Amino acid sequence: MKIAWFCIPAFGHTNPTLNLVKEITGAGHEVYYFSFEVFRESIEKAGAIFISCDGYGFEMEDKENGDRVGKDLAFATELLVSSTLALDEMVTEKISEIKPDVIVSDSVAYWGKLIAKKLSIPYVSSTTTFAFNKHSAKLIKHGAAEISKMLFSMPKINKQVKRLQKKGYPVKGILDIIQNDNETDTIVYTSKHFQPFSETFSDRYRFIGPSIRPIEEPMKKTADKTIFVSMGTVNKNAEFYRNCIAAFRDTPYQVIISLGTNQDLFDDVPENIQIYDRVDQMAALSITDVFITHCGMNSVSEGLYFEVPLLLFPQTPEQGAVAERTIELGAGQKLRSMDPATILHQTESLLADSSYKESASEISKSFQACGGAKEALEFLQTVCMN
């Protein structure tokens, strides 16, 4: 079996796929992974053949563009179309050489889906967030201003769709590009229990559970209760981190803060608080009693896998959906404000009420009951045979 795999330039979308890629290549199949140089080492380590998408004017690599995508549908569509057309010649040539049995692409790496449509190759969506349909999409709340802006953007969006049509892509409108339906073969990296409205998805959706990395660098628990704070690789909210330091300054808790970068911005840090540029998140979570998180799907899944109650501070609509589901299942609270007193109060309420831990444990059991990479491999083999 030959698989062509496409992903966006984001760690949160690439990392969950690597266990599955390793399972596939370990079984003797070939994976040709279209990605970006920053991910080359980890992709090749998983056994895939790396194909670079750098150097083609691929605009989604620009961080400022990435920040704007979630707020402006017309801009997002233009970026998607421009990126697809920038890669069109290279991807078409490579796919013609590889002759894959199936194309797998991240649910927002739409160029993978589009090339599969264009060349009539079986397609599987790899969804590292929740699977979305008309039911689960209700969790992503859009205000009246956003909806109005979206409607005014439609002429610009339709203009971008025509650019694709001229290049031979068989798409009728924006929904053909961004929406999967119950006839789309889809791998989802969560459990049916955690997935909102899971009963509304067909059996062509395989919920294989989150991809949990093994602990590489164990961390020592130095207090009875440990608090872990991480806002992901993108968020650089210095004020929030300062408020966390103020909140936990005179407490008996061990506090681990993963900043991503810029730990030198913080001075006068008390002994009970440890600040790192990066930590082995699996190691940190294995000793954690409350996880304060931005609600990225991977971070929340990892926290719940280790049965940790969550204090939820979402930064985007998608993260808001993850937070809402966690609250609905009783495994966390949404942070009401960045005030140090509020941070401390809500953290201590999570520690004091055992029901949060029990709910997190239930979700963890559902993750562990999933079929994982082995189920996904069997699913891909079935798709290729049909």
WOQUIBEL-V785253 format. One line per field, one symbol per residue. ss: DSSP state (a for helix, b for strand, c for the rest). A space follows every 50 residues. Layout:
ss: ???
This chain:
ss: cbbbbbccccaaaaaaaaaaaaaaaacccbbbbbbcaaaaaaaaacccbb bbccccccaaacaaaaaaacccaaaaaaaaaaaaaaaaaaaaaaaaaacc cbbbbbcccaaaaaaaaaacccbbbbbccccccccaaaaccccaaaaaaa aaaaaaaaaaaaaaaacccccccaaaaaccccccbbbbcccccccccaaa ccccbbbccccccccccccccccccbbbbbcccccccaaaaaaaaaaacc cccbbbbbccccaaacccccccbbbbccccaaaaaacccbbbbcccaaaa aaaaacccbbbbccccaaaaaaaaaaaacccbbbcccccaaaaaaaaaaa aacaaaaaaaaaaaaaaacccaaaaaaaaaaaaaac
